[in-house]
Amino acid sequence: MLKVDLHCHSSVSDGVLAPAAVAAYARKGGVDAWALTDHDEIRGTKAAREAASALGMRFVPGVEISVTWGGETVHVVGLQVNEDEPALVQGLAATRAGRDARGREIAAQLERAGIPDAYEGALKYVGNPDLLSRTHFARYLVETGACNTTSDVFRKYLTEGKPGYVPHRWASLAEAVGWIRKAGGVAVIAHPGRYRFSPVAEGAMFDEFKQLGGKAIEVVTGSHTPDQYETYAEAARRYGFLASRGTDFHAPGESRIEFDKLPPLPAGVTPVWHDWF
């Protein structure tokens, strides 16, 4: 059975490894077909494609776009995208704008909470200066000993209602799906079980996504608990979505699940890659 991973991050966004190193790590974990899906950024695609080819892996060009929907930040993965499509390139550039100002405000709030120099500290972990993110701050706070893990940092400092949380207005769901479709890609709702929506709100999101031309949802992902695999397999069957699978890898030892530990999709769903290879 082909082992497919369609959600990974490199140092081009908030991962720690360069695209080629992520490819090698995925291959070592047994992955046969792989997508790099950096946050709001596609400039790692060429290096990722070349590395995957050299390693004998099938490659899927991808991206993960940040969206504001229902007062939450939702992530939409685009797969099989043409990374040179102007609408996608320009849309992602617009989405990245404002991250630095947001980062400075996060640092100011953390300083008021007793953690100085967080902006400079976070920058040490940034591979792409356009993509300063909360994850970079989380790694710095682990370095300082403020928390033991990046997950602890998010819980204590970087989520809504905590010191250090600064909201950002991202793209709309319609914009993100539109950019992906113009680039010839397939739009996928990433890790739907992570969002704090009621069942009614989640259903409304799925309905709107489908009406806009969205085709798939992630079912098996490192951001889901094992019991959510079947929950979202059933949602895929109910809404007629294809099913995607990926670790949401960011760094060795930091991600919730390694490449060789991610289980296959549940029975009764159609993989998003069913006609690709």
C-alpha positions as CSV (number, residue, x, y, z in Angstrom):
1,M,0.0,0.0,0.0
2,L,1.3,3.4,-1.0
3,K,2.2,5.5,2.1
4,V,1.1,9.0,1.6
5,D,1.8,12.2,3.7
6,L,0.2,15.4,2.5
7,H,0.8,17.8,5.3
8,C,4.4,18.8,6.3
9,H,6.2,22.0,7.1
10,S,9.8,23.2,6.5
11,S,12.0,26.1,7.7
12,V,10.4,28.1,4.8
13,S,7.5,28.6,7.3
14,D,7.5,27.3,10.9
15,G,9.3,24.0,10.6
16,V,12.9,23.6,11.6
17,L,14.3,21.5,8.7
18,A,15.0,22.7,5.2
19,P,12.7,21.3,2.5
20,A,15.2,18.7,1.3
21,A,15.8,17.6,4.9
22,V,12.1,17.2,5.5
23,A,11.9,15.1,2.3
24,A,14.7,12.9,3.6
25,Y,13.1,12.5,7.0
26,A,9.8,11.6,5.4
27,R,11.5,9.0,3.2
28,K,13.3,7.5,6.2
29,G,9.8,7.2,7.8
30,G,8.6,5.1,4.9
31,V,6.7,7.8,3.0
32,D,6.2,7.0,-0.8
33,A,4.3,10.1,-1.8
34,W,4.8,13.5,-0.1
35,A,3.6,17.1,0.0
36,L,5.3,20.1,1.4
37,T,2.5,22.4,2.7
38,D,4.2,25.4,4.3
39,H,2.1,28.1,5.9
40,D,1.1,30.8,3.4
41,E,4.3,30.1,1.4
42,I,5.3,28.1,-1.7
43,R,8.9,29.1,-2.1
44,G,10.2,25.8,-0.8
45,T,8.4,23.9,-3.6
46,K,11.3,23.7,-6.1
47,A,13.8,22.3,-3.5
48,A,11.2,19.9,-2.1
49,R,10.3,18.6,-5.6
50,E,14.0,18.0,-6.5
51,A,14.7,16.3,-3.2
52,A,11.7,14.0,-3.5
53,S,12.7,13.1,-7.0
54,A,16.2,12.2,-5.9
55,L,14.8,10.1,-3.1
56,G,12.3,8.2,-5.3
57,M,9.3,9.8,-3.7
58,R,6.2,11.0,-5.6
59,F,5.8,14.7,-5.0
60,V,2.6,16.8,-4.5
61,P,3.1,20.6,-4.6
62,G,1.1,22.1,-1.7
63,V,0.5,25.0,0.6
64,E,-1.4,25.6,3.9
65,I,-3.4,28.9,3.8
66,S,-4.5,30.7,7.0
67,V,-8.2,31.7,7.0
68,T,-10.4,33.6,9.3
69,W,-13.9,31.9,9.6
70,G,-16.4,32.1,12.4
71,G,-14.0,34.0,14.6
72,E,-11.4,31.2,14.4
73,T,-8.2,30.7,12.4
74,V,-8.9,27.8,10.1
75,H,-6.3,26.3,7.8
76,V,-7.0,25.2,4.2
77,V,-4.4,23.0,2.5
78,G,-4.0,23.3,-1.3
79,L,-2.7,20.2,-3.0
80,Q,-1.5,19.7,-6.6
81,V,-1.2,23.5,-7.0
82,N,0.8,25.3,-9.7
83,E,3.1,27.3,-7.5
84,D,3.6,29.9,-10.3
85,E,0.0,30.9,-10.6
86,P,-0.2,34.7,-10.1
87,A,-3.4,34.7,-8.1
88,L,-2.0,32.2,-5.6
89,V,1.4,34.0,-5.4
90,Q,-0.2,37.4,-4.8
91,G,-2.8,36.1,-2.4
92,L,-0.2,34.4,-0.3
93,A,2.0,37.5,-0.3
94,A,-1.0,39.5,1.0
95,T,-1.7,36.9,3.7
96,R,1.9,37.1,4.9
97,A,1.7,40.8,5.3
98,G,1.3,42.0,8.8
99,R,3.1,39.1,10.5
100,D,6.0,41.3,11.7
101,A,3.8,43.9,13.3
102,R,1.8,41.1,15.0
103,G,5.1,39.5,16.2
104,R,6.2,42.8,17.8
105,E,2.9,43.1,19.6
106,I,3.1,39.5,20.8
107,A,6.6,40.3,22.2
108,A,5.3,43.4,23.9
109,Q,2.6,41.4,25.6
110,L,5.0,38.7,26.7
111,E,7.3,41.4,28.1
112,R,4.4,42.7,30.2
113,A,4.0,39.1,31.4
114,G,7.6,39.0,32.5
115,I,9.3,37.5,29.5
116,P,11.7,40.0,27.9
117,D,13.4,40.0,24.5
118,A,10.9,37.6,22.9
119,Y,10.9,39.2,19.5
120,E,14.7,38.9,19.2
121,G,14.5,35.4,20.7
122,A,11.8,34.2,18.2
123,L,13.8,35.6,15.3
124,K,16.6,33.1,16.0
125,Y,14.2,30.3,15.0
126,V,12.9,32.0,11.8
127,G,14.0,30.6,8.5
128,N,11.8,33.0,6.4
129,P,11.6,36.6,7.7
130,D,8.2,37.0,6.1
131,L,6.7,34.2,8.3
132,L,7.4,35.0,11.9
133,S,4.8,32.9,13.8
134,R,3.6,31.9,17.2
135,T,5.6,28.7,16.8
136,H,8.8,30.6,16.7
137,F,7.9,32.4,19.9
138,A,7.0,29.0,21.4
139,R,10.4,27.6,20.7
140,Y,12.1,30.6,22.3
141,L,10.0,30.3,25.5
142,V,11.0,26.6,25.7
143,E,14.6,27.7,25.3
144,T,14.3,30.2,28.2
145,G,12.7,27.6,30.5
146,A,9.4,29.4,30.7
147,C,7.7,26.1,29.6
148,N,8.8,22.6,28.9
149,T,7.2,22.1,25.5
150,T,5.9,24.2,22.7
151,S,2.4,22.8,23.4
152,D,2.7,24.2,27.0
153,V,3.6,27.6,25.6
154,F,0.5,27.7,23.4
155,R,-1.7,26.7,26.4
156,K,-0.2,29.2,28.8
157,Y,0.7,32.2,26.6
158,L,-0.4,32.1,22.9
159,T,-4.0,31.1,22.7
160,E,-7.0,33.4,23.0
161,G,-7.4,35.0,26.4
162,K,-3.7,34.3,27.4
163,P,-0.9,36.9,27.6
164,G,0.9,36.9,24.2
165,Y,-2.2,36.2,22.1
166,V,-2.7,38.7,19.3
167,P,-5.3,37.9,16.6
168,H,-4.6,38.4,13.0
169,R,-7.0,38.9,10.1
170,W,-6.3,36.2,7.6
171,A,-7.8,35.5,4.1
172,S,-11.4,34.6,3.8
173,L,-12.5,31.0,3.1
174,A,-13.7,32.1,-0.4
175,E,-10.3,33.7,-1.2
176,A,-8.3,30.7,-0.1
177,V,-10.4,28.2,-2.0
178,G,-10.4,30.5,-5.0
179,W,-6.6,30.9,-5.1
180,I,-6.2,27.1,-4.8
181,R,-8.7,26.4,-7.6
182,K,-7.1,29.0,-9.9
183,A,-3.8,27.3,-9.4
184,G,-5.4,24.0,-10.5
185,G,-5.3,22.5,-7.0
186,V,-7.6,20.7,-4.6
187,A,-8.7,22.5,-1.5
188,V,-8.7,20.5,1.8
189,I,-9.8,21.6,5.3
190,A,-6.9,20.9,7.5
191,H,-7.3,19.1,10.9
192,P,-11.0,20.0,11.3
193,G,-11.1,18.5,14.8
194,R,-8.7,21.2,16.1
195,Y,-11.2,24.1,15.8
196,R,-13.5,25.1,18.6
197,F,-16.7,25.0,16.6
198,S,-20.1,23.6,17.7
199,P,-21.5,20.8,15.6
200,V,-23.8,23.4,13.9
201,A,-20.9,25.8,13.1
202,E,-18.7,23.0,11.9
203,G,-21.5,21.9,9.6
204,A,-21.9,25.4,8.3
205,M,-18.2,25.6,7.5
206,F,-18.3,22.3,5.7
207,D,-21.4,23.4,3.7
208,E,-19.8,26.7,2.7
209,F,-16.5,25.0,1.8
210,K,-18.2,22.6,-0.4
211,Q,-20.3,25.3,-2.1
212,L,-17.0,27.2,-2.8
213,G,-15.5,24.2,-4.5
214,G,-13.6,22.6,-1.6
215,K,-13.1,18.9,-2.2
216,A,-11.6,17.2,0.9
217,I,-11.0,17.2,4.6
218,E,-8.1,15.8,6.6
219,V,-9.2,12.6,8.4
220,V,-6.0,11.1,9.7
221,T,-3.6,13.8,10.9
222,G,-1.1,14.3,13.7
223,S,-3.4,17.1,14.9
224,H,-6.3,14.7,15.5
225,T,-6.7,12.3,18.4
226,P,-7.2,8.6,17.3
227,D,-10.9,8.7,18.1
228,Q,-11.3,11.7,15.7
229,Y,-10.1,9.6,12.8
230,E,-13.5,7.8,12.5
231,T,-15.4,11.0,13.4
232,Y,-14.0,12.8,10.4
233,A,-14.1,9.7,8.2
234,E,-17.9,9.7,8.8
235,A,-18.0,13.5,8.1
236,A,-16.2,12.9,4.8
237,R,-18.7,10.2,3.9
238,R,-21.7,12.3,4.9
239,Y,-20.6,15.5,3.0
240,G,-19.1,13.6,0.0
241,F,-15.6,14.8,0.7
242,L,-12.4,13.1,-0.3
243,A,-10.2,12.1,2.7
244,S,-6.6,13.3,3.2
245,R,-3.8,12.2,5.5
246,G,-0.7,13.8,6.9
247,T,1.5,14.1,10.0
248,D,1.4,18.0,10.2
249,F,5.2,17.5,10.7
250,H,7.2,20.5,12.0
251,A,10.3,19.0,13.6
252,P,11.7,15.7,14.8
253,G,10.6,15.1,18.3
254,E,8.3,18.1,18.3
255,S,5.5,16.9,16.1
256,R,2.7,14.9,17.7
257,I,3.3,11.9,15.5
258,E,6.2,10.7,13.4
259,F,6.0,9.6,9.7
260,D,6.2,5.9,10.5
261,K,3.5,6.0,13.2
262,L,0.7,7.6,11.3
263,P,-2.1,5.1,10.7
264,P,-3.8,4.6,7.3
265,L,-7.2,6.1,6.4
266,P,-10.3,4.3,7.8
267,A,-12.3,2.1,5.5
268,G,-15.1,3.5,3.4
269,V,-13.5,6.8,2.4
270,T,-12.0,7.8,-0.9
271,P,-8.4,9.1,-0.6
272,V,-7.8,12.6,-2.1
273,W,-5.0,11.1,-4.1
274,H,-7.1,8.2,-5.5
275,D,-6.5,9.3,-9.1
276,W,-3.1,11.0,-8.9
277,F,-0.5,8.3,-9.1
